[in-house]
C-alpha cells in the first residue's frame, strides 16, 4: 500500500481538528501524489476526499512543489466523509503522531567527530567497540567508540596508527575506506585499497601480531581494488571479494575472490557482475549480474567451493545492493533484501523499492516490497542490522538516482523488513545536507545511526550521530 507521506498526514489532521473553512488551501506535493494513486492509504485518513470522474484530478496541478485545492463546506454532497470523521480529537491526534514519518521530528543529530579532521566511510567493529578509517594522507587509523553513548573516542578517530606509509587510497580517490575482516588466526583484521610504488592499485592488509599491527600488500594483487571481506568470526579461512580487470571480455572490470592467505584468485562467472557481499555462515557470495533470460540485472549467488552460480530473482527491474543474512523474525531463515531500481521499469519509474525475500525449504519467495515514505524516492547504501530479535535496515534516501553526486541534499532513514510489523523513521534532521554512508552501532542504551556529512555546509565531511526511537525500547 502507498504509505501516507508525513506532511500529508499532518495536513489531514489539521484539517480535521480545525474544521477548515471553505476556500483555497495548499496540499504538499507528495500528498497530491498520494491522492492520485489508486493504492493511497490516505483514503483511510482523509477528512474530505473529492468525488472525481475518470480522467479528472481532484486537485488542480500547479507548477510548484505544492498543489492547490478548494475545500468546500462539510455539507457539500460532492465530497465523501471519511469513516473516522467522528473520532475523538485525542484519538485522531494519536493516529497522526504515531504515523511512520511523524517520529522523525526531534531525533537528535550531533557531530561526534572533530570537524577539522575529515572522516569518510568509517567502519565500526561492534565486538571491539571501535572504528576505522583512512585519512586524507593515506594513513589507516583505528579509534574507539564509547559503548554507552556511541561517541567517538577521541573525536579525531585516531588512537592506533595501523598503516603510516601513506599508500592507502582515501575515500575521495577510491570511494571506499578500510574494512573489518573477521576470522583466521589473528582475529579482526583490516583490508583496503592501496597503491604500490609503480602507481598500481593493490590490496592492503593489516593484522595484529601480539601488540603490534603489521601491514602490507597482498601478494599478486596488482590491479585489484575495493576489497569486501568475510565476517564469520570463527572462520578458519576468511575470504575477500573485489574488483579487477575482466579477463574474459578483455575490457572493463569483473568480480574476483580469494582466500585471504592465498597468492592466486579466481574470476567469478556471470555477465557484468557488480560488487557484492559474503553470505554469513556460507562460503558463498551474493551480487547482481545480467540475466539473459529476463534482460534485467538480477540477484545471483556463487559458491566458491562448488563453483555453482545461481540466479535467485526474476522480477522485471534492475537490482542493486543485495544482502543475504539470517533474520530473527523469520525463524532465522536466510533472508535477502535488494533495491529494485524502477518498479515497474520504464521511463516513468522514479523511485526505488526494497524487495525482501525469504528462503524456505530452499525456495526464495518475495515477502515484502518496501517504499520509504519520503518525497525522495531513491534508496542507496542500504545495510541490515539487528536489534531485539528484529531486522532493520538503514539507508540514504536521495532525490537523485546518482546518490554519489555530492550536491543533492539527502536523508537517512531506518525501517523494518517484516511486512507484519512495518516501521519507518527518518533519523536525520530536516536541515539540508549531503549525507552518506549510514552505519549502525548498538550501544548499551540502544542503536545509534552514524552518517558522514559536512558539519557546516561546504566544509569537510564529519561523523554525525542520530539516536532513533525504536518501538518497544
N, C-alpha and C positions, 0 to 999 in steps of 0.2 A: 504494500500500500504506500502511496505517496505520503511521506512524512510532512506534517504541517510545519512550515517554517516558523521559527520562534517569534519574529516580529509580526507575523500574520496572526499567531495565537494572541499576542498582546493586543492587536487591533480588535480582534473579535471580543475579547474580554472587556476592553474599554468601551466598545460599542454597547455591549450588554449592560455593563454597570451604569453607564451614564445615560442610557436610552437616548442616543444621539438624535438630534432634531433633523428633519428633512433638510437636505442641502447637499453641498459638494464636500466630499471627503476624499482623501487620497490613500490608496492601498499601496503597500510596498510591492516592488516588482515580483518578488518570489511568492507573495500572497496572490497576486494576479495570476501567476503561472500555475499555482496550485489549483485555483478555482477553475482554470481552463482544462485541467487534467481530469479525465473520467475516473481516475483512481484516487482522487484527492480526499484524504480522510478529514479535511476541513468540513465536509458536509455533516460530520458528526458534531462539530462545534459551532458552526456559523449561526449567528442570530438571524440574519436576513439574507437569504440566497435568492437572487433574481431567477424567475422562471424565464427561460430563453427558448427561442426557436432554433432549429438546426441552422448552423452557419452564422449565427449572430452571437457576439460576445456579450457577456453580462456587464462588461465594462468597456469604456471607450479607450483604446490604446493611446498612450501619449508617448512622444519621442524622448522621454526621460526615464529615470530609474523608478518612477512612481506611476501609478495608474489612477485615473480619475473615474469616479463613480457617483451616481446620485443615490442617496439613501432616502427613500420615501417614508411616509408615516407608517406606523405599525399596522394600521388597518388596511393598507393597500393590498388588494387581492392578488396582485401580480407577484407577490412575494410569499415564500413559504416560511413558516416559523420552524425553527429547529426544535427537535424533540425535547431539549432541556431548557427551553425558554423560561419555564417557571422554576428552575433550580434556585435554591437559596444562594445569595450572593457569596457567602463564605465558601460553599462548595464549588461554585464557579471559579472563584479565585484560586482555590486549591488545585482545580483541574489545570488552570493555566500555569501556575507556579511549578507544578510537577511535570510539565511537559518536557520532552527531551532537550530542548535548547535553552530553557529558561535558567537552568542551573549554571549556565556558562557565565553569568554575570557574577562579579565578586570573587572569582577564582584568583587567589594571589599569584602574581607573576613577579619574580625578583631576579636580579642579576646576581649570580653566585661566583662568578669568576672575576679576575682583575681586568677591567675594561681596557687597560693599556697593553695587555698581553693577549693577542688574538688566539682563540681556541676554536677549532673547527673539527667536526666529526669525531669528537672524543668518544671512546667506547668504555662501557662500565663493566667491571668484574663484580658481580653480586656476591660471590663467595668470599672475595678478599676485601670487599668494601673499598674499591679503588677504581681509578680510571686512567686511560692512556690517550695520548695524542702526539702529533708531530708538529713542532713549532715551525715558524717561518724560516728558520735557519737550517731545517732538515734534521733537527735533533729529536730523538724519541724519548718521551717522558712518561713516568708514572706518578700520579698524585693520589691523595687519599680522598675518601668520601665519608663524611660523618654518618654513621649508621642510624642515628636518631633523627637528624634534621635533613639529611641529604645534601648539605652544603659541601662545596669543595674545600678540602683541607690540604694545603693552603689555597687561597683563591687563584694563585698563579698556576695551579695544577702541576707544580714542579716539586716533587720530593726525590725521585730517583731518576738520574740520567741513564737511560738504558743503552742508548747509542749516541755518541757525541761526535761521530765522524762527519756529520752534515751531508750524508749521502741519501738519507730518506727523502722521498718526494712529499712535500706538504700538499694539503688538500687543493689549493688553487692550481697546482701543477698536474695533479693526477685524479682528483675527485674523490679520494678515499684516504682515510687515515690508517693508523695502526690497529690491528685486530687481535683480540684474545683467542688463543688456541688452548684447548684442554686435552688431557690425556698424555700418554707417554711417560717416560721415566723422570722427567724434570718438572712435572706439574704444569701450572699455567705458563704459557709462553706467548710471545708476540711475533706477528708477521706483518709485513708491509711491502710497499713498492719502493725500490731504491734505484740508484743509477750508479754504474760502475765507472772505472777510470776511463773507459772508452766511450762513455756517454750513452751506453746501452741500458735500458731498463732491466732490472733483475729483481729477484725476490729476496727481501731482507728477513732475518730471523734473529730472535734473541731468546735465551733461556737462562734460568738462574742456576748456577753451579755453586752450591753452598750458599755463601752470602754475596756472591759476585754475579752480576749479569754479564753474559758473554754474547756478543752479537757478531753478525757476519752475513755473507750472501749464501743462498742455497746453491749447490753445485749444478752446473749446466742449466741455469735459469735465465740466461741472456734472452731478451725479447719477451719475457713473461712479465705480467703485471696484474694488479688488483686481486691479490690472494684472498680467498674466503676459507677459513679453517673449519674443521670439525670441532664439536664442542662436547663430546662424550667424555665425562670426567674420568671414567675407568677404562677408557680405550687404550690398549697397549700399542696400537698402531694408528696414531692420528693422521689425518689427511688434509690436503689442500686442493682446492679447485681455483682456477684462474684463467686469464685470457692470454692467448699467444697467436702467432701468425697461423692462418689456416693453411695447413699443409695439403689438404685435399683439393681445395679450389685454387690454391696458389695466390690468393689475394684476400684482403680483409683479415678479420680475427676469428678465432674459434675458441671453444671451451676445452681446457685441459685439466688433468688431475694427476696427483702423485701421492704416494705415502710420504710423510714428512721427511724421513731419513733416506729416501730413495735418491738415486742420481739420474733417473730417467723418468719421463712422464708419458701420458697417453692422451691422444685427442679423443674427445667424446663424440660419438656419432650423432648425426642429426643434421637438419637444414638450418643454417644461420642461427645457431644456438645463442641465447643470451646468458649472462652470468646467473648463477643460481645459488642454492644453499644445500648443505648436507642435511639429511633426514636424521633426527635424533634416534639413536639405537639401531641404525642400519648403516651398512657400508654402501649407501646409495645416495644420490643427489637428486634434487628437483630443479628444473629450469624450464624455459619455454623454447619451443622450436617450431619451425614452419611445418604444418601438417598438410601434405599434398592432397589429402582426401577432402578436407574441408576448405582449404585455401586460407585458413586463419592461423595465427600463432597460437598454439595450444600448449598446455602443461604436459611435460614429459618427465619420467624418472629414468635413471640409469644406474644399474647395479654394477659396481666396479669389479666384483668377483665373478658374477655370472655373465657379464657383458650384455645384459639384457636391457634394451631400450623399450620403454612402454609409454605410449601416449595416453593420457588419462582423461582428457576433456574433449568435447566436440561442439560446444555451444558457439553460435555464429558471432564471435567477437575476438579481437586480438587480446591475448592475455599478457600480463606483466606482473613482476614481483611476487612469484609464488612462494609459499611457505607450507611445509608439512610438519605436523607436530601431534602429540597426543593431548587431546582436550579432556580435562577432568569432567566437564558436564556431559560429555558423550561417552561415559564409562571408559575413559582413556583410549577410545578408538582413535586411530590415526585420522586427522582432520586436515583439510587443505583450505587455505584462503589465497585468493588470487584476484588482482584487479582485472576487470573486463572493460577494455577501452572502447566505449561506444556500444551500448547495448540497448536497442538494436543497432547494428552497424549502419554506416551510410553517412552522407554529408550533413544530415540533421542531428546526428548524435553529438551531444555537447557535454557529456558527463562520464564519469567512471562509476562502475558498480563493483562492489566487493562480492565475489562469488565464494560461497562456503560449501565445501563438500565433506562428506563423512564416509569413511571406508567401513563397510560391514560385510563380513564373510568374503572379503577380497574384492568387493564391488564398491566403486566410488559413486555416491549419489549426491546430487545437488540438493542441499537442505536450506539454503538461505541466500537471498540477494539483498545486499545492504547498500543503501544510498545515504550518504551523510546529509542531514537536514541543514544545508548551508546554501547560500546563493552561489558560492563557489562550487564547482562540480568535479574537479579533477583530484583524485586520490593519488598521493605519491608517498614514497618511503614508508609503506606500512610495515609494522613489526608486531608480532604477537607477544603477549606477556600474560602472566597468570597471577591471580590473587584470590585467596579464599575459595579455592576449588572452582574458579570460573576463568574462562579465557576472554581476554580483551585484545584489542589492537590499538596502537597509536598510529597516527598518520598526519602528513601535511595535506591540507586541503587548499587547492590553488585555483585561481580564476583562469589559469593558463595551462594548456596541456604540457608545455615545456616548463616544468616547475623549477628547473635549474637556471632560468633566465636571469635571476638575481635582481630583478627590478620590481616584479609584481608583489604586492603585499599578500601574505599567506596566513592561514590559520592552522592551529594544532588541535586535533580532535582525538578523543578516545571513544571506543564503542565496544559492545559485547558482540559475540558471534552467534549466540544461541537465539534462534527465532522465537523461542518461548519466553525469553526474558530480554527484550530489546532495551538498550540503554545507550544514549549518545550524550557527549558533553564536550563543548568547546572549552579547552583548558587554557588557551592563550587569551590574553586580554583583547580589548577592542581597538587598541592603538594600531594603526597601520605599520607593519614591519615585515621585512623579508625573513621569514622563519624557515629553518631547515632541520633535517636530521633529528627527529624526536627519538628519545631513548627513555626507558623507564627503569627506575631503581626502587626496590621495596625497602623502605625504612622500617624501624620498629613501630612507627606511627601509621604506616600505610604507604601506598605508592606515591612517588613524585615523578613528574614528567619533565625531562630536560629538552631543550632545543637550542640551536645556535641562531643568533640574530644580533645585529648591532645593538649595543647598549644605548647609543644615540644615533639617530638616523644619519646614514652616510659615513659612519665611523667603523672601526674594526669589529669583527664578529666576537661575541661573548657567549657565555653559557647562561641561559635563563632556566629557572626552576618554577614549575607550576605545581600546585598542590590540588589535585582533583577531589571532588566529593563523591565517594563511592557508596552506592546504596548498601545498607547493612553494615557499614563500617562504624 
